[in-house]
């Protein structure tokens, strides 16, 4: 059934999914004169202020993927973006470059990794210019010249300067420096000139659009300035192929069913959605690497409850990062990860996470007096951790490696003494290894590599068995990095598109 107002039937490129990789890739193609179609199964939330409600966003998950997944018998919806812009419409926009060690994981994990994974197929030097380009597109606010131990550096001014440190963070920075650490201001994809300084930044849609998403920085400009087309609330119902090439898609939305064709296809549905899409449409080519090695960071949560109010729950205080412990000392060489300040969305979220349902009157003071940091431990790839499709339902199998848990314990032990220096506070820490639904930074299920026997994609993220289908999201990563993957996903999308044109 054709649409009453049909879109063109042929495009140069069709992008399935509008997250960090798909939005960036489609934008780059559009700016180079290509006719691009973005296909998004989620809705577009235009009234951001209507979605500042904690019940709607954190408990009911109105902006999360609307599908129920099977997590080892638990059926629920994880906290991953299910709207236009994907998870970039909800993330904290901490856009950090990884370190040199992230491209040579075999130096730290050699005994736990297959030899094919000891080095990424691309080097830090190859990726460097694309990190700069991605930071410019997403208007990252940051400060050069800071000590960010073990990470790649940017050597030119960021597109914007960071927001001034909150008074709580000025004092906190001095406290950590006395403990021998080098805290720095996080590079954030947030425009300081329009930021409302909301306390509930991650997990909510940004009311003024100050926080950079693939929607507002890539897709909207591509549509408004470069003749791209965006279809939301639209499902791909069939994929048409001929030999080693995809030739077209059948789509369905509330307006009807129709067909589109293109020369180039980009899949960007996330590390869960992309392998599931390939399985659903029979596009695995018999490659067992698709869906395997599912990873997401193991979180270590540090919280100090202070005698005085910290600004948490009322003001924007997510500003500080620490990477002194990214790599441990030579006496006990381990690769750990970064630590960043983290806001708590609200009292309902606190209540959900606690073992006992404490009353609101008790939780509200705790919210406004907390200082919270989260450490990210790089989850090692394991063949048994996977995304699968069983009877039409997406199923997730995941357990952290004992070495992941050991490194989480080391990070906890390393940072807790600094947290305990915070004046007039009660400090505690926990390793969030049992959380199923907060799948922070999911990656790895269609990893790239030079050998089809151990990877799903080639160096340029093309499926080994198809000539014109590329996977440009967190799926491509063979290891999960010691920082959030968003900037790397964006930079890699730019690298791949640059290699094609």
N, C-alpha and C positions, 0 to 999 in steps of 0.2 A: 504494500500500500504506500504510494508516494506521499510526501509531505505536501501540504497546501501551499507552502512557500519553500520549495526545495532549495537546498544548498547546492553548489556545484558538485557534480559527480566525480570530478577528477581534481586531485591536488598533487603538488610535488612531494609533500610529506604529510603523514598522518601520525600524530602523537597520541598514544593511549595512556591516559593518566596525566595529571597536571602538577605533580609534586616537584621536588627540587631538581631532579634530573630532566624530566619531561618538559617542564616549563622553561628551563634554561635552554635546552636543546632547540625547542620550537622557536623561542625568541631569537636565538642566533640564526637559525635558518630563515626566519621571516625578515630579519634585518639585511640578509644577503639576497633578498628579492624572491625567495621561494614562497609558494602558495602553501600555507600550513593549515591543517585542521587539527584542533585539540578536541579529544573525546574524553569526557569525564563522567563516570557513573554516579558521582555524588552531585549534590545540589550546590548552588552558589548562594552563600549567605551575604546578602547586600546590606542588611540592617545590623551592623555590628553591635550597636548599643542594646539591641534586643537580646543579645547573647552574652551578657555580663552576669548572668545568673548562675550561681554555683550549682544549684540543684539541676538546672538544665544541662550545663556543660560537663560537670564532673561526676554527677551521680547518674543522670539519665543519658549522658554521652550523646547529645543530639548532633554534635558535629563529628562524631567518630564513625568509622566504617559501620554500616548498618547490618552487616552480616554476622551471624553467630558462628564462631569457630569452636572447634573441639580441642581443648587443652587437656589431653590425657583424661578424658571423661567429664571435665568441666566445660560446659557450653556457655559461652559468654562473648561479649564484644570487647576487644582490647582497646586501649587508648591509642589508636592511630587515626590520623586524619581521614575523614571520609567525605570531604567536601572539595570544591574547587580550590586548587592550591595545595591539596593534600595536607600532609602534616606541617608544611611550612605556614599554613594559615593558623596553626595553633602552637608552634614550637616557641622556644625561648630566644631564638635567633642568635645563639652564641656561635659565631662563625669563626672557628679557630683552625689554623693550619696545623697539620700533624708534624711530627719530627722526623729527622732522617732515619731513626730507628724503625719507624713504621713501614718503611719501604724495604727493609731487610730483616723481617721478623725471625729468620732462621738464626740470627746471632744471639737471640735471647730465648727462643722457643724451640731450637733445633731438635731437641730430643722428643718434643711433642708434636712436631709437624712433619708431614711428608716432605721429602727433599724438593719436590716441585713447588713448594710454598715458601721456601727460604727467602726468595726475592720476588718482589712484585714484577710483573712484566714491563712496567714503566718505572722510571727512576724519579727521585726527587727533582732532579734538574729538568727533566722533561715536563713535569707537572707545574713547576714554579710559575711560569708566565700565566698559566690558566687560573691559578689561585688569585693572582693580581686582578685578572679580568673579572673573575666572579665577585671579588670584593668590591670592584667598581660598579658592577651591575646591581648588586644588592646593597650598595651604599653603606658599607660597613663603617661604623663610627669606632675609632680606636686611636691609640697613641703609639707612635713609633719610638724606638729607643728604650722601651721598657725591657727589663730582664724577664724573659719567658724561657726559663731553662729547658733544654732538650727539644724545643720546637723550631720549626722553620721561621724565618724572619721576613718581614716586609720592610723594604728599604726606602719607600717613598711615603708621603703623607697619605693617610686614609681619606676617603671621600668626605668624612666629617670627623670632628673631634668628639670624644666621649662626653657624656653628661658629667658635670662635676660630681665628685664623690659625695654621697650622703654623709652627714656628720657621724653616723654610726660606723660607717666604713672607713672614715678617716682615722678614727680611734682604733678600729679593728686592724687596719693596715699597720699601724704603729705597733700594736700588740704582737702581730705575727712577725714583724721585722725583728723585734726583740728576741723572738724565739729562733732566729736564724733563718727564717724563710724570706722569700722575695715575692710577695703578693703583687699582682698587677691588675690593671683595669681591663676587664674582658672586652675583646672586640665584638661588638654587637651590631646586628643588622637592624638598627633602630635609628630613625632620623631624630636627633635631639631637638631640632627646631619645631617639630610638630608633636613630640611625645607628651602625653598627658601624665606621665609618671605614675601609671596605675600600679597598684600593689599586686594585682592579679594579671600579670603579663603572660606567662606561659599557660596554655590550656584554654585560653579565651581568644576570641577574635578581637583584633586591635581596633578600638573605636575610631581613632583619627587616621588609621592606615599608616602610622609611623613605622610599625614593625614590618620589615621587608618579608614578603612572601613571593613565591613564584607567580602568584596571581597578580599582585599589584606592581611588581617590578619587571615581569616578563610577559605574561599572557595579555593583560590589558593593553600595554603598549603595542604588543604585536597585533592585536585586533584593531586598535584605534589608529595606529600609524602605518602598519605594514600589511594590511589586507588579510590578516589571518582570521579564522573562524573558530569560535568556541561553542561546543555543544555540551551542556551539562545535563545531569539526570538521564544519561544516555548509555545504554548497554550495547556491547558488541555481542551480537547473537551468532555470528558465523564468520570464519576467516576463510577466504578463498585463496588457494595456492596453485601454482603451476610449476612443476619441477622443483627447483631450489629457490623459487621466488614466491613471496606473497603478492597477490595481484589486487586484492580488494577485501572490503569488510561489509558485512550486513549489520546495520544498526537499528536500534529500537528506542524510541522515547514516547512521551505522551502524544506527540504529533503524528506518529506513525512509524512505519518501517521503510528503510531505504538503503541504497547501496552507494558506496564510495570506493574510489580506486586511487592508487598513488604508486610512485616508484620507490619510495622510501618509507619504512614503518619503524616507529620507535615505541617500545613498550616501557612504561614508567609507572607501574602500579605498586611498587614497593616490594620489599624482600619477601613478603607473604603473598601479595596479590599477583606479582609477575609470574612466579613459578606455577601458581594455581591457574592463571590464565593460559599458560602454555600447555598444561596438562588438560585443561578443559577442552581446548581446541585441537588436541592431538598434534602439538607442535614440538614435542620433546625430541623427536628424531631418535628415540631409544637411548638418549643420553641420561644415564642415571645420576649425573652430577646435578641435574636440575631439581631443585627442592632440597638437596642435601646441604649439610654444613650450615644450618641456620644459626645465627649468632645475634645476641644483643647484650649490651654491657651489663656487667654485674655491678649493682650500686652499693656504695658504702655511704650511709647517711650519718652525718655529724650534726647534733643539735645542742645549742646552749640556751637554757631558759634563764633570762636575766632579770635582775631586780627592777630595772628601769625599762621603759618602753624603748624598742629599737627602731620603730618605724615600720616593721613588718606588719602586714595586714592592712596597712593604710597608705604606704608610700612605696615608691620603686627603690629597692635596695639590692637587687641582683646585679652586682658590679665587679666583684673580686674573683680572681682565679689564681691558682697555685699549681706550678708544675715542678717544684723542687724534687718531688718524690716520683716523678715520671719514670725515672730510671734509678734504681737503688745503687748503693755504693759497690765498689769492686769486691769488697769482702763477701758480699752476698748478692751477686748480680741478678736482679729480677726486673722485668719491665712491668710497671704498675699502670699509671695513667694520671689523668688530670683531676683536679678538684675545683669545683666552682660553687659560688654562692647560689642558693636555691630558695625561691619564695614558696610558701605553702598557700595553695589556692583559697583556703578558707576553713571554717570550723567543721563543715560537713565532711570535707576531705579528711581532716584530722580524725573525726569520729569513725570514718570508714576504716582507717588504718590501725586504730587502737584495738587491743583485745577486749576491752570493756567499753560499753556505750556511755561515755561520760557526758554530763549535761552541758548545754551550750554556755551557761554562765561560768563554768569552770574552764572551758576551752578558749573562750574569747580572750581572757588575760594571757593565756599561754601563747596564743597566736600573735598578739601585739608585743610580746616580750622575747620572741625567739630569734635566734641567729642560726641558720641552717646552711650547711654545705653538703654537697654530694660528690663523692669520688666515683670515677668510672674505671672499672677493671676490664681490660680487653678480654672478651670471651673467646676462647680458643675454638677453632673449627673442629667439629666432630661429625663423622659420617652419620652417626645415629641420630643427630639432631636434625630435624627435617620438617619441611612443609609438604603435605600430601593432600590428595583429593580422594576421599572415600565416600562412595554413594552420593556424589555431588556436594559433599560438605568438606570445607577446608579443615584439616586436622594438623595440629602442631605437636611435635614431640621435641622436648628440650630438657636437658639437665646440664648444669655447669660441671666442668671438669674439676677434679679435686685440686688441680694446680691453680685454677681460677680462684677457688675459695681460699687457698693458701695465700695468694697474692692480695686478696681482699683483706685478710687478717693482717698482713704486713702493712698495708696502707692505713688500716685502722690504727694499728700500733704506732705508726709513724706520725700521723697527724693529730691524734687525740691529745698529746701533751700540749700542743699549741692552742687547741680549743680550750683547754683547761686554764689557760692564762687569761681568758676573758674575765674581767673583774666582776665580782658579785654575781656569779652564774653557777648553775648546775648543768653539767655537761654529760652527755651520753652518746653512744654510737651504736649502730646496728648494721649488719650485712643483709641486704634485701634479696637473698638468694631464692626465697620461696615465692616471690611475686610472679604471677602468671600474666596478668593483664596489662601491667605497665612495661611494655616491651620496648624499652628505651633504645633507640638507635639500631633497629633491626637491619641486618645486612647478611650477605654471603650466599644466598641460595641459587645464584646463577653466576658463579665466580668466573673471572676471566683468567686466561692463561695461554701458554704457547702450545700445550699438548691437549688435544681433544679427549685423551684418555683420562685426564684429571681435571678438566674444566668444561664449562658449558659454553663459554664465549671466547673469542680470540682476543688479541691484545686491544683491538678497537671495539670490543663489546658487541661484536656481531656473532650471532649464533653460528656455531661451527657448521651446521648442516643447512643453513639458509643464507642466501646471499644479501638480502635486503631487510632483515629484521634485526634491530639492535636493542639491547636492554640497557637503559640508562637510568638506573636508580641504585639504591644501596645493595641490590642483589649482586652487582659485579665484584664486590670487594672480597678478596681471598682471606683476609684477616680483618679484624674489626677496629683497628687503630686505638690509640690511647686518648683520643679526643672525640667529640661529637662528629659524625660523618657528614653533616649537611654541606659544608663548604667543599669537601672532597668530591661529593656527588655532583655538585654544581660545576666544579673545575673539570672533572672528568668528562662531563657532558660537552663542555666547550672544546676540550681536547679532541674528542671523537668527531664532533661536527667539523672541526678544523681539518681533520685528516681526510674527510670525505669530499671536501669542496676545494 
